[in-house]
Amino acid sequence: TIEFTGALHATVVKQVRLKNPSVKTLVYNATLVGRDADDFSLPKGNTVTIAPKRQTSINVEFTSRFLHPAEAVLLLISKSVGGIDAATLTFSLKSEVKHIEPTDILKCKSPCYEL
C-alpha cells in the first residue's frame, strides 16, 4: 500500500522503485484503476522500461479534491519483449487529508439585528 497524505487540494508525489534482476529488459504498461483513479496520475507516462540488472522509479501523483479518503490500484502489466514476460505488479493507493488550508479569507461587516 502506498499512502498519500497532505492538505486538501494539494498535490502529493510518491515514487515507486522497480528493480529488474534478470538479464533481459523488462517493459511494463502502467494503468490506474478503481473508484478514485481519476485523482491519481502518472506524469512520466504509462510505459516503464527497466534495463537488465538495473532499477528505475516511477512517480505517482495524487491531488485531493474531497475530504473522503481516495482509493485506487496501480497495475503494472508486463509487455512481452523478446519472449520475456514478467509478473504483473499491483499496488494499492490510498489517501488521507490531514488538514485544510484556506484559499482566501474574507472580512465582512453586517448588523446583527435589524428592526
BADRENTOR-875540 format. One record per residue: residue number from 0; residue in one letter; x, y, z of N, C-alpha, C in turn. Coordinates in nm, 3 decimals. Layout:
REM BADRENTOR-875540
seq;type;n_east;n_north;n_up;ca_east;ca_north;ca_up;c_east;c_north;c_up
NUM;A;X;Y;Z;X;Y;Z;X;Y;Z
...
***
This chain:
REM BADRENTOR-875540
seq;type;n_east;n_north;n_up;ca_east;ca_north;ca_up;c_east;c_north;c_up
0;T;0.084;-0.119;0.000;0.000;0.000;0.000;0.088;0.124;0.000
1;I;0.053;0.218;-0.087;0.122;0.346;-0.093;0.025;0.451;-0.040
2;E;0.066;0.525;0.063;-0.022;0.621;0.127;0.016;0.764;0.089
3;F;-0.085;0.842;0.050;-0.069;0.981;0.011;-0.137;1.065;0.118
4;T;-0.059;1.144;0.192;-0.112;1.226;0.300;-0.076;1.371;0.275
5;G;-0.175;1.459;0.287;-0.148;1.600;0.264;-0.271;1.686;0.288
6;A;-0.263;1.810;0.244;-0.371;1.906;0.261;-0.473;1.890;0.148
7;L;-0.593;1.938;0.174;-0.697;1.938;0.072;-0.651;2.022;-0.048
8;H;-0.670;1.973;-0.166;-0.633;2.035;-0.295;-0.482;2.039;-0.319
9;A;-0.403;1.979;-0.232;-0.258;1.974;-0.253;-0.223;1.853;-0.339
10;T;-0.112;1.863;-0.411;-0.063;1.750;-0.491;0.052;1.683;-0.416
11;V;0.039;1.553;-0.398;0.140;1.473;-0.329;0.200;1.376;-0.430
12;V;0.333;1.368;-0.432;0.404;1.279;-0.525;0.475;1.170;-0.446
13;K;0.456;1.046;-0.489;0.526;0.932;-0.429;0.602;0.859;-0.540
14;Q;0.714;0.799;-0.505;0.792;0.722;-0.601;0.780;0.573;-0.571
15;V;0.767;0.496;-0.678;0.767;0.351;-0.667;0.894;0.302;-0.735
16;R;0.979;0.232;-0.660;1.105;0.183;-0.715;1.086;0.040;-0.764
17;L;1.127;0.017;-0.888;1.117;-0.115;-0.950;1.256;-0.165;-0.985
18;K;1.284;-0.290;-0.953;1.414;-0.350;-0.984;1.397;-0.462;-1.084
19;N;1.497;-0.476;-1.171;1.498;-0.583;-1.271;1.620;-0.673;-1.243
20;P;1.598;-0.788;-1.181;1.711;-0.876;-1.151;1.754;-0.963;-1.270
21;S;1.675;-0.962;-1.378;1.706;-1.051;-1.491;1.809;-0.989;-1.585
22;V;1.849;-1.065;-1.684;1.947;-1.018;-1.783;1.877;-0.966;-1.909
23;K;1.745;-0.958;-1.907;1.666;-0.906;-2.019;1.595;-0.777;-1.978
24;T;1.570;-0.691;-2.073;1.496;-0.568;-2.049;1.350;-0.600;-2.020
25;L;1.294;-0.534;-1.918;1.152;-0.551;-1.885;1.077;-0.423;-1.922
26;V;0.959;-0.440;-1.980;0.874;-0.326;-2.016;0.737;-0.349;-1.954
27;Y;0.688;-0.248;-1.883;0.557;-0.256;-1.818;0.465;-0.148;-1.874
28;N;0.337;-0.180;-1.880;0.233;-0.082;-1.912;0.162;-0.051;-1.780
29;A;0.168;0.074;-1.735;0.108;0.114;-1.608;-0.033;0.165;-1.630
30;T;-0.125;0.119;-1.542;-0.266;0.157;-1.551;-0.317;0.187;-1.411
31;L;-0.396;0.293;-1.398;-0.461;0.326;-1.272;-0.608;0.289;-1.283
32;V;-0.657;0.207;-1.190;-0.797;0.165;-1.192;-0.856;0.182;-1.052
33;G;-0.988;0.190;-1.048;-1.056;0.200;-0.919;-1.148;0.320;-0.910
34;R;-1.215;0.328;-0.796;-1.316;0.431;-0.772;-1.263;0.573;-0.793
35;D;-1.144;0.601;-0.743;-1.088;0.737;-0.749;-0.964;0.746;-0.838
36;A;-0.956;0.661;-0.938;-0.838;0.657;-1.025;-0.813;0.790;-1.095
37;D;-0.918;0.870;-1.117;-0.901;0.999;-1.185;-0.823;1.100;-1.101
38;D;-0.816;1.078;-0.969;-0.742;1.169;-0.882;-0.593;1.139;-0.878
39;F;-0.554;1.024;-0.931;-0.413;0.983;-0.937;-0.364;0.997;-1.080
40;S;-0.233;1.020;-1.098;-0.179;1.029;-1.234;-0.034;0.982;-1.237
41;L;0.010;0.950;-1.358;0.147;0.909;-1.384;0.208;1.014;-1.477
42;P;0.277;1.115;-1.421;0.323;1.228;-1.502;0.425;1.192;-1.611
43;K;0.499;1.083;-1.594;0.600;1.047;-1.695;0.547;0.949;-1.798
44;G;0.416;0.926;-1.799;0.357;0.838;-1.899;0.330;0.699;-1.844
45;N;0.269;0.615;-1.929;0.223;0.484;-1.887;0.319;0.371;-1.918
46;T;0.428;0.396;-1.989;0.522;0.291;-2.023;0.647;0.302;-1.936
47;V;0.683;0.189;-1.874;0.800;0.185;-1.786;0.897;0.080;-1.841
48;T;1.021;0.121;-1.869;1.124;0.030;-1.919;1.235;0.019;-1.815
49;I;1.271;-0.105;-1.783;1.377;-0.128;-1.685;1.487;-0.209;-1.752
50;A;1.605;-0.152;-1.759;1.720;-0.219;-1.821;1.762;-0.339;-1.737
51;P;1.834;-0.435;-1.797;1.879;-0.553;-1.723;1.967;-0.515;-1.603
52;K;1.943;-0.581;-1.490;2.021;-0.562;-1.367;2.018;-0.417;-1.318
53;R;1.914;-0.344;-1.352;1.901;-0.203;-1.311;1.772;-0.183;-1.233
54;Q;1.753;-0.060;-1.189;1.629;-0.023;-1.123;1.583;0.112;-1.175
55;T;1.456;0.139;-1.160;1.401;0.268;-1.201;1.290;0.306;-1.104
56;S;1.254;0.432;-1.104;1.145;0.480;-1.019;1.039;0.544;-1.106
57;I;0.914;0.522;-1.069;0.804;0.590;-1.138;0.734;0.679;-1.035
58;N;0.694;0.797;-1.079;0.624;0.891;-0.992;0.474;0.870;-1.006
59;V;0.406;0.871;-0.893;0.261;0.867;-0.889;0.216;0.993;-0.817
60;E;0.129;1.072;-0.882;0.081;1.196;-0.823;-0.063;1.181;-0.780
61;F;-0.096;1.246;-0.669;-0.234;1.248;-0.621;-0.271;1.391;-0.584
62;T;-0.387;1.436;-0.632;-0.440;1.567;-0.596;-0.576;1.545;-0.531
63;S;-0.586;1.583;-0.404;-0.712;1.562;-0.332;-0.815;1.667;-0.373
64;R;-0.937;1.619;-0.399;-1.047;1.708;-0.433;-1.156;1.706;-0.327
65;F;-1.158;1.600;-0.245;-1.261;1.582;-0.145;-1.198;1.543;-0.012
66;L;-1.276;1.553;0.096;-1.225;1.516;0.228;-1.221;1.365;0.249
67;H;-1.307;1.293;0.179;-1.309;1.147;0.200;-1.183;1.083;0.142
68;P;-1.138;0.973;0.202;-1.017;0.904;0.152;-1.039;0.852;0.009
69;A;-0.937;0.869;-0.074;-0.944;0.819;-0.211;-0.870;0.685;-0.218
70;E;-0.918;0.597;-0.306;-0.856;0.466;-0.325;-0.848;0.433;-0.473
71;A;-0.737;0.372;-0.511;-0.719;0.325;-0.648;-0.614;0.214;-0.646
72;V;-0.591;0.154;-0.761;-0.492;0.049;-0.774;-0.402;0.082;-0.892
73;L;-0.271;0.071;-0.871;-0.173;0.086;-0.978;-0.137;-0.054;-1.028
74;L;-0.167;-0.081;-1.154;-0.135;-0.210;-1.216;-0.017;-0.191;-1.311
75;L;0.082;-0.275;-1.298;0.196;-0.276;-1.390;0.193;-0.411;-1.461
76;I;0.151;-0.409;-1.587;0.136;-0.531;-1.666;0.252;-0.538;-1.765
77;S;0.325;-0.647;-1.764;0.444;-0.657;-1.848;0.405;-0.677;-1.994
78;K;0.488;-0.616;-2.080;0.476;-0.637;-2.225;0.583;-0.738;-2.263
79;S;0.551;-0.824;-2.353;0.647;-0.926;-2.394;0.755;-0.863;-2.482
80;V;0.880;-0.873;-2.436;0.995;-0.822;-2.511;1.091;-0.939;-2.529
81;G;1.108;-0.985;-2.650;1.199;-1.096;-2.676;1.152;-1.225;-2.609
82;G;1.019;-1.240;-2.595;0.966;-1.361;-2.534;0.971;-1.363;-2.383
83;I;1.011;-1.252;-2.320;1.019;-1.245;-2.173;0.894;-1.175;-2.120
84;D;0.821;-1.244;-2.033;0.707;-1.186;-1.964;0.738;-1.182;-1.815
85;A;0.720;-1.067;-1.755;0.742;-1.053;-1.610;0.607;-1.064;-1.539
86;A;0.613;-1.078;-1.409;0.491;-1.087;-1.329;0.419;-0.952;-1.327
87;T;0.287;-0.956;-1.320;0.209;-0.835;-1.305;0.224;-0.784;-1.162
88;L;0.249;-0.655;-1.148;0.267;-0.593;-1.017;0.144;-0.510;-0.983
89;T;0.101;-0.516;-0.857;-0.017;-0.441;-0.812;0.016;-0.364;-0.686
90;F;-0.022;-0.236;-0.685;0.000;-0.151;-0.568;-0.132;-0.084;-0.531
91;S;-0.168;-0.091;-0.404;-0.287;-0.024;-0.354;-0.250;0.121;-0.322
92;L;-0.331;0.216;-0.370;-0.307;0.358;-0.347;-0.418;0.412;-0.257
93;K;-0.381;0.476;-0.147;-0.480;0.531;-0.054;-0.438;0.671;-0.013
94;S;-0.537;0.755;0.011;-0.507;0.893;0.051;-0.576;0.928;0.181
95;E;-0.523;1.032;0.243;-0.584;1.086;0.364;-0.557;1.236;0.369
96;V;-0.662;1.314;0.388;-0.649;1.459;0.402;-0.625;1.489;0.548
97;K;-0.509;1.547;0.580;-0.470;1.575;0.718;-0.513;1.714;0.765
98;H;-0.514;1.811;0.675;-0.554;1.946;0.714;-0.606;2.022;0.592
99;I;-0.671;2.134;0.621;-0.730;2.216;0.516;-0.668;2.355;0.523
100;E;-0.615;2.399;0.412;-0.560;2.534;0.402;-0.665;2.623;0.335
101;P;-0.699;2.737;0.395;-0.798;2.825;0.331;-0.741;2.886;0.203
102;T;-0.824;2.896;0.102;-0.778;2.956;-0.023;-0.784;3.108;-0.016
103;D;-0.875;3.160;0.068;-0.886;3.304;0.082;-0.961;3.335;0.212
104;I;-0.941;3.453;0.267;-1.011;3.497;0.387;-1.082;3.627;0.353
105;L;-1.212;3.631;0.380;-1.292;3.750;0.355;-1.338;3.808;0.487
106;K;-1.329;3.941;0.500;-1.378;4.008;0.620;-1.506;4.082;0.581
107;C;-1.609;4.060;0.659;-1.739;4.122;0.632;-1.791;4.191;0.757
108;K;-1.865;4.300;0.738;-1.933;4.367;0.848;-2.080;4.370;0.814
109;S;-2.160;4.333;0.913;-2.305;4.340;0.894;-2.369;4.356;1.030
110;P;-2.487;4.419;1.031;-2.555;4.433;1.159;-2.605;4.297;1.208
111;C;-2.604;4.281;1.340;-2.653;4.156;1.396;-2.804;4.148;1.398
112;Y;-2.869;4.269;1.408;-3.014;4.268;1.420;-3.067;4.396;1.357
113;E;-3.176;4.383;1.283;-3.245;4.500;1.227;-3.392;4.490;1.258
114;L;-3.454;4.604;1.286;-3.600;4.607;1.308;-3.673;4.598;1.178
***
